[in-house]
Amino acid sequence: MSNKLTSRTEDYSKWYNELVGRADLAEHSDVRGCMIIKPYGFAIWENMKDVLDLKFKETGHSNAYFPLFIPKSFLSKEANHVDGFAKECAVVTHYRLKNGENGEGVIVDPDAKLEEELIVRPTSETIIWNSYKNWIQSYRDLPILINQWANVVRWEMRTRLFLRTTEFLWQEGHTAHATKAEAIEEAEKMLDVYTDFVENYMAMPVIRGYKSESERFAGADETYCIEAMMQDGKALQAGTSHFLGQNFAKAFDVKYADKEGKLEHVWATSWGVSTRLMGALIMTHSDDEGLVLPPKIAPLHVVIVPIYKTDEERKAIGEKADELIKQFKSLGIRVKFDDDDNRRPGWKFAEYEMKGVPVRIAIGPRDLAAGNVELARRDTKEKTVVSAEGLDVYVKQLLDDIQSSLLNKAKAFRKANIHTVDTYEDFKKQLEEKGGFFLVHWDGTKETEEKIKQETQATIRCIPLDAPIEEGVCMVTGKPSTKRVIIAKAY
């Protein structure tokens, strides 16, 4: 079997699948549609989670946990919500197994049927708002700002590791407010939090916008989103923040007494990102040699590989590595010294390149004698010989440069692949030939949106929040339009 990945230009989907496996990020489970996130992949997710969790707490949110199972009747209370998730729900109907009479193994005990079926959570609005009903009586109880780190299940027919799996990990924020203005402010604030994280930690530029009515979260009055462009020109929804209005408060009869004692329904938001961000990370930066990771979320910043022939050389290089490791750690640089005798240096170089470690340092006897090291940066593959003196400060600055370089490269790619078109024929032609994001006029109707989707498999990704007023006509119907929207094929 070849050690090389399929190239992105040859087969982007195959390249992605191979990379996830070869970089030791995840693998398919024996449970259809589910994935096993392996330690290296989970370490990246943990780094992402740690940054986000701190940001949530800095904005006043607290973590809690709600049940995995939701009574079926809860989903029935909000009509749009149940319509949005009905086809994706896993349902628990029985609570016990027993041995089969004919020795065929365990069977479901028909006498152990639940009085009410339980839904394995696809999202938690219903069970959380059923709880908020008991928590909220007065304006003094508001706002409630809660986040949950959890797993959810949405039954998928076609799955792809990280991007679309039956079970996935995520966080879901659920907040309750006294006024509409406060709830909208919260939804917009969390979109800003996501934008800051994705751009400044994942080095992935995004377009902030809001969804068309057809693309909104089920049960929301408004869905805000951040959309990112992958290297194949497709869009990936990187995060969403929903203004839920009073829909769930009315469904679960959640009211509060204001300062005058008048009862009012509460206003709500929910917002979330998931392990889809892992897929986005891979497809934004990685290359035909493997994973490329922004330093801010890489499990390792630096790996040191010794090159030696004798025990004396190994010992001397090891002592120098110990000295460097102390210096690196004092600056918060995550470092590994790989002195495993079972692997040759060339194998290690290829392995850490595949895993996207930002900086690789090689030290041999000649380097040691000269007071130098050989340094390779993963993003550009540049190799340089640098002094071991002050190496910690040099590497710290280099990591900052890698971080900003990855963001700038992704921004340049996105800029080169955003196209402004005015006619439907031109749009369809360029969509097939170039791909990317298309800024087009749309008449605002569901019928036109559905026609575009059926004929091109592209969808309205968002209406950009910073889109200027621009008088024009819909590229499909010729009807008036005042803003351009972004349309693209998407994951």
Beta strands, then each sheet from edge to edge (+ up, - down):
strand 1: 26-28
strand 2: 35-37
strand 3: 62-63
strand 4: 69-71
strand 5: 90-94
strand 6: 97-99
strand 7: 106-108
strand 8: 113-120
strand 9: 144-153
strand 10: 167-177
strand 11: 206-210
strand 12: 222-229
strand 13: 235-245
strand 14: 255-257
strand 15: 263-265
strand 16: 267-274
strand 17: 302-306
strand 18: 335-337
strand 19: 359-363
strand 20: 372-377
strand 21: 383-387
strand 22: 418-420
strand 23: 437-441
strand 24: 459-464
strand 25: 472-473
strand 26: 480-481
strand 27: 484-488
sheet 1: 1+ 2-
sheet 2: 3+ 9+ 10- 16+ 13- 12+ 11- 24+ 27- 23+ 22+
sheet 3: 4+ 8- 5+
sheet 4: 6+ 7-
sheet 5: 14+ 15-
sheet 6: 18+ 17+ 19+ 20- 21+
sheet 7: 25+ 26-
end
